[in-house]
Structures are given as structure tokens and as C-alpha cells.
């Protein structure tokens, strides 16, 4: 492909990208990246590469649209017996493109499989051609500009760029497969929820008849509204799991077994594959877990809680942040693990490495903040969004410290484990105080 793109230039880029839009599984994005890399070497012009890719994407998806509008629509409306397309599925497809068609057409260009079929599906669903054309052109231009620019700036090292594209494509494919599996499992559970519930309760009744005291104990532990019930049980289990994980990692550090060798190998791999752009991005994300950022968030949330006279929440907030900082410093002074020798050039940090303070303190800080927000939110979708956002943010902070080479993998995991112990203790204590005050209120 590199030889074809180098020999025929813009025509080959437009051809590969256009054929991909019609449904032919050709690597159009790879052709664009290689052409942009050649532009970085002075053999092509970047604006010509982007323009040819955008033009090919627009024309290819338009051809796919008319293919779906003709043959695809006829196939869906009069399917052969072996295809087994139900009318409700066809109606669901049309309803989806009526509601989300514009965003889907625009963003599908960035996902490997979907950019080959989105035009066909849009045509088969009866999406208006004018609306499709506008968002198809917008998505094609954005995609060609973004991918072409990335290929241009990283084009000096083609092998590394190709490996990165392969890993990114694999990650996207696995994510899509996971989402599809979760959707299928959710629909199956929704269709069989009554039978599953009946089997679970039948098993529970059999166990309860055999062990009546165990049933009474578990019922008390899982009671949602009772004092020292469900909240304390969940907090205790989380604390025990975090404490067990932290103890296991610490034991492996002192015995210097395979985990320490993995730490060294992984740290060396990240530094060998690091780039200046990656270091800059990692430094920006890592700053969200720094002492300055935690202090700013702590002050803002503290003022918010104090203004609302939520004194138990404020006490838990202060205890959580102060305790996380003190616990981190005490554990570092006790274990005294040196930092990795190879770190990003912008970072020369003193002190010890285990556990990672950014991971522990950001987990406690943003975890407590998420707990306060979830408790004040009634809609399940918003609660899920808050939880997922918090997990992604805290996970990204820990990953950047590993990427920058200032901590080992076991430092990150150990920081999260210690943070879980302290976060669970703070939330459990706050719930106990709240449950004890309920009868008086």
C-alpha cells in the first residue's frame, strides 16, 4: 500500500477511501495515514492529501447511500427467506436514523467498521438525502483533517505509527464487541427476568429452609434502610478487598518476585514508546491529581458543603482529604521504594514511589465528590454518568503517572487499593452517622 500511495498519490488515497465508503473493506484510513506521512517527508502536500481523502469519503458514502436506497431497501422490504428480517427490526432501524441519523453519519466516519456501512444503512432506512449529504460532508472533512494531521505529525516514524493504528483499531473493535455483548445480554435478561427471578428466589428459599440463622443474618446485613445494614456491609467488603490487595502487593515488593520484574519491564516499555506529544498530554491529565488541583477542588467543595450547612458531609470531606494525604506520606516513609530511574524529561521528582499519591488522593477526592452528587441525583442515567466519569478520570490520572515513568504499575494499583480502603471507611462512617440521626429527625 505504501508503494501504491507513493506512486499514484492523491488518486490512490481518494480511491481507497471512496471504495471503503461504498462497503468494500479496503483500508482507506491506512492509505490516508501513509499519504500524510509521505507529506511529512516532503513527497506530497498535506492539504492535497486531506482534500483527496475528504472528497473520496464524501463520494464513497454517497454511493453507499444510493446503493442502500435502491438494492438495500428492496432487500430489507422483501427479504429472502434465509435472511429472516423481522418488520419490527426494520421499523427500529428507521426510527433510529430519524432520531440519531445525523450524529451517526457524522461520527461513524471515525470508526473502522461503521464507516463502510453507515451510508448503506442510511439509504436503506430512508434518511433524507439532503440531511445525509450535509452530515456526511461534515464528518468526512473532520475525519480527513484529524487523521491526516495526526499522520503528518507522527509521519517521521512510520513503523511506530502503524503499530499505534493497529492497537487503536483493535481497542475500538473490542469496545464495540463489548457494547454489543452487553446490549444482547441486557435484552436477554429483560426478556427472561421473571424466570431468572423465580429461580433465584427458589434457590434462596431452599437455602433459608436449611440455614435459618444464616438467612436472618444476611437479611439484616442487606437491609437497605436499617442502621448498620447494607451500607456498612458494602463498605466493610470494599475495605477488606482493598486491604487484601494492598497487602499482597506490599509482600511482593519485599520478596522481589515476578511483579517487580514486570514493573521494571513495563516502565521501560512506556518510556521507549513515549512521544513528546504523549508526554505533554499525560502531564496535563496528571495535573488533575496533583496536590494543587486536589486543594482547589477540596476548597471549592468544602465551601459548597458549608454554605448548605451539611456539616456531616463537610466533616467526612475534610477527614477524607486530610486522611488520604497523611496515609500516603506515612506509607511512603514506611515502605521507602525508590522511583523508576527513567522518567519523562519534564519530571524530576523527589521522594518515594509506593504507593502513588496521585492515584490514592484523586480516588478519595473525586470518589467522595461523586458520592455527594449521586446522593443528590434521582435519575439513574445521571448517576451512571457520574460514576463512569469519575472512574475514567481517576483511572486516567493513574495511567499517566505510569506512562510518564514516575511510578511503577504496582505503585498505581497499591495507591488505588489504599484509596479504596480509606474511601470506603469515610463513606461508611458518614452513612452510619446519617442512619443514627434518622429516628431523631
N, C-alpha and C positions, 0 to 999 in steps of 0.2 A: 504493500500500500504506500509506503514511503516513496518508493521508486515511481509509482504511478502519479502521486501528488506532485513530486518534484518535476516530473516530465511534462505533465499536462496542466498543472497549476490550478487556476480558479475553475476551469471547466470540470475537472475531476471532482473538486470539492462540491460544486453545485450538483453534479450527477449523483454522487454518493448520498448526499443529504436529501435530495429530492426523491431518489428511489426508496430511501428509508421511510419517507412520509407517505408513500403510496402503499406501504405494507410489506415491501421487500426487506428482509432482515439483513441489510448491509450496515456496516459500522460507520455511519455518517459522522457521528461525533468524533470518532478517532481520526477520520480524514480532516475534519476541521482543526483538531488539535495539532496534528502533524503539519498542516499548512501554516498555522500560526507559529509553530516552532521554526519552520523554514523562513518565515517573515522575520523572526528574531535574529536569524543568521544572515539577513540581507538578501535572501534569494527570492522573496515575494514581498508584496506590500500588505501590511496588516489591514488597511481599510478595504483593499480589494478582496482579501480573504473573508472578512466579515460580511461584506456586501454579497459575495457569491454564495456564502452559506445561508444568509438570510433569504436571498432570492430562491435558492433551491428548497429551503424549508417551506416557504410560502407556496411555491408551485406544487411541491410534492404533497403537502397536506391538502391543498385544494383538489388535486387529482384523487386523493383518497376520499375526500368528501363526496365527489361526484360518483366515485365507484360505490361508496356506501349508499348514496341516494338512489342509485339505479339497481345494480345487482344485489347489494347488501340488503336493501329494503325489501326487494322482491323475495329474497331468501328468507328473511325474517317473517314476512307476512304469509308466505306459502312454503313453509319449511318441509323438506322431505321427512319421511317417517323416522329415519335414523337420527335426525338432528334433535328431535324432541324439545322444541322451544314452546314453552307454555305462554299463553296470551298474557298472563299477569306479569311475566318477566319482561315481555316486550313493552307493556304499559309502564313498568318500573323504569326501564331504560329511557323511555320518552320523558317521563316525569323528572328523572334525574337531570337530563340535559336541558329541560325547561327551567329548572331551578338553579343548577350549578354548571350549566354548559359553558358559559363564558370563562369562568375561573378555570375549569378543567382544560379547555382548549389552550388557554394561555400557559398554564403551568405544566401540562403534560409534555411539552417540548423538553423539559429538563429531566425527564425520567425515561430510561432507556427503552423499555418495552412499550410504554404508553404512547410515545411519540410516533410509533409505527402504526397504531390502530385508532388513535383518537379522531383522525379525520374520517375514517370509515364509520366509526360509531356515531359521530356527529351527523353524518349524512344519513345513515340508516335510521336515526332517531327522529329525523325531520326537523333538525335545528335550522332556523332561517339562514340562508347563505350570506346575507349581509352581515348579520351578527357574527357568524362564524369567521368571515373574512377579516373583520376588524380585530378580533382577539387572536386569530391565527397570525396575522401580521405582527401584532404587538408581541406575542410570545416568541415568534421566530427572530425578531430583531433583538429582543432582550437576551435570548439564548445564544445567538451568534456573537453578540457583543461580549457577554460574560465568558463564554467558553473560549472564544478567540483571544480575549485579553489574558486569561489565565495561561493559555498555551503560549502566548507571546512572552510573558514574563518568566515562565519556567522553561522556555524552549531551549535554553543553553544546556540542559541535561535531559535529553530525550529518554534514555532508559529509565531514569527515576520518575519522570512524568508519566510514562506508560504504565509503570508499576502502580503509581498512585491512582491513575484512572481505573486500572483493573480492580484495585481494592475498593475504590468508591463504588464502582458498578456492582461488585459483589455485595457490599454492605446495603446498597439500595434494594437489590433483589431480595436479600434475606429479610429486610424490613417489610417489604411488600408481602412476602410469603407469610411472615408472622402476622401481619394485619389480616390477611385473607383467612389464615387458620383461626384467628380469634373470632372473626366475624362468623365463620362457619360453625365453630364451636358454640358461639353465643346463640345462633339461630337454632341449633340442635337442642340446646338446653332450654330455650324458650318454648320449643315445641313439645318437650318431654318433661317440663318442670314438675308437673303433678305426679308422674310416675317416679321421678327421682326423689321427690319429697316423701312420697309414700314409702319407698324403700328405706330411706334414711330413718324415718320415724319408726318403722317396723324394727330395724336393727337396734335403735335406741331403746325401744320398749323391751326387747329381749335382754339387752344388757342390764337395763334397770331392774327387771324382774330378778336377775341373777345377783346383782350387786346393788341393793337398795341404798346403802350408805354412800357408795360412790356416786350414785345419781344425785343424792341430796347435796353432796359436797360440790359436784360440778355445777349443779343448778345455782348454788349460792355464788360460785366464782364467776359465772357467766351472766348473772343478773345485771341488766343494764342500769337500772335505776337505784339499786341498793348501794349503801355505803360499803366500801371495800369489796365491791363486786367486780364487774367486767374491767373497769379502767385499771384498777390495781393489778388484776391478773395479767392483762396485756403488758403493762409496764414492767412487771416482775419478769415475765418471759423475755421481753426485749432486753432487759438489763442482764439477765443470765446469759443470753446468747452473745451479747456484746462482750461481756466479761470473759466468757469461754474463748471467743475468737482472739481477744487481746492477749490472753494468757498463752494460747497456742503459738501465736506469732512471736511473743517475747521469748518463749522457750526455744524456738527455732533459731532466734538470733544468737542466743548464748551458746547453743550447741554447734552453730555454723554448719548446718547441713545444706541440702539442696536448695532451700528457699533463699539463702544468702547468695548462692551462685546464680540463681535465677535473677535476683535483684541486680547484680553486677552486669550480667549479660543484657538484661532489658534496658538498663540505663545507658550502656554503651551503644545499643542499637538505636535508641532515640536520638542520642547526640550525633551518631553517624549519619542519620537520615534527616536531621533538622535543617531548616532553611531560615534565612533572615526574616522572611515574611511570617513563617510559622512562629518564630521566637517573639516577634512583635505582637502577634495576636494572642499568644499564650501569656505574655506579660500583661496585656490589657485585661484578660479574663482573670488571671491570678490576682490582680489588684483588688478584685471584688471580695477576696477573702483576707485581705491584709488587715493589720491592726487599725489602720486609719479608717478603712471602709467599715469595719465592724463597729468602731467607735461612733462613726457618723450615724449608722443605722441604729445603734443602741441608744444614742441620744434622742433621735427622732421618734423612735417607738416609745421610749420612756416618757417623753413629753405627751405623746398621744394617749398613753395609758393614764398618766397623771391627770391630764385635763378631763378625762372621762371618769375620774375617781375610781378607777378599777385597781384598788390597792393590792389585792392578792395577785393579780396578773403582773403588776409592776414589781412586786417582791420576787415573784418567780423569774421575771425577766432579768432583774439585777443579779439575782443569785445564779441564774444560768450563765450569763456572760462572764461574771467575775469568777465563778467556779471553773468554767471551761479554761479561762486563761491561767488560773492558778494550777489547775490539774495538768495542763500541758507543760508548764515550766517545771513542775515537780517531777513528772515522768521523764522529761528530757534529762534533768540533772541526775536522776537515779540510774537510767539506762546508759546514757552518755555514748550514743552511737555517732561516729563521725559522718559528716555529709559526703555525698559522692564526690570523687575528685574532679570529674568532668561536668561542668555546668555551663549554662549559657553565658556568653561573654558579658552580658549586662548584669549578671548576678554574682556577687562575691559576698556571701552571707556568713556571718559568724554563728557560733552556737552549734547545737547538736541536731541530729536528723530525725530521731524517732521519739515520739510519734509526730506527725506533721501537724503543726498548729493551724495552718490554713484550713485543713480538712475538718479538724475537730471543732474549731471555733465557728466556722461557717455552718457546719451541720447544726450546732446548738442554736446559733443566732437565727438563721433562716428557718430552721425547723420549728422553733418557738413562735416565730412570726407567722409561719404557715398555720400553726395550731390556733393562734388567736383569730386569724382570718377565716379559717374553716369553721370555727365555732360560731362566728357571726354570720355565716352564709347558709341559707336554707337550700339553695338549688344544688342538686347532686353534680350537675355538669360543672358548675363553678368550683365546687370542692375538688373534683378530679383535676381540673385545670390548675388549681393552686398547688395540689400535691405533685403533679407531674412537673410543673415549672420549678418547684423547689428541688426536686430530685435531680433534674437536669442541671440546674445551676450549681448545686453542691458537688455533683459528680464532675462537672467541667472544671471547677476550681481544683479539685484533687488531681485530675488528669494533667492540667497544665503544669503543676509542680513536678509531676513525673516527667513530662515532656521537656521541661527546662533543665532537668538534671540536678535539681537541688534536693531531691528526695528519692528514695528507693520505693519500689512497689509495696513492700511490706510496711514502709512508713505510712503510706496513704491508707492502706487497709487498717493498720493499727490505729491511726487517727480517727477513722470512721467508727471503729469498734468502741474506742473510749468515748467518742462523742455520743454514740447511741446510749451507752450506759448513763451518762450524765443527763442527756435529753429526756430519757425515759424516767429518770428519778425526778426531774423538775416537773414534768407533766403529771406524773402520778401524784406527787405531793400537792400540786395545785388542784387536782381532781378530788383528792381526799379532803382538802380544806373546803372546797365547794360543796361536797356531799354532806359534810358535817354541819354546814351552815344552812342547808335546805330546810330542816324541820323548824328552825328558829324563824325563818322568813315566812 
